[in-house]
């Protein structure tokens, strides 16, 4: 996701239109920062979760993988 934001920002800057540059700056400095914070918070939340009995053992497919394989 972050790499897509970087690509979009650079593409808009290279077009060199004034409005595109403004949009690129908003993406780079506002949206990018918010996205980074959200990714960090989501990662912290996932790490704080306790394993449950329904979790697959390491190396075994989870429920979604088993469903897709059927």
Helices and strands as residue ranges (DSSP letters): H 2-15, H 18-26, I 27-31, H 32-48, H 63-69
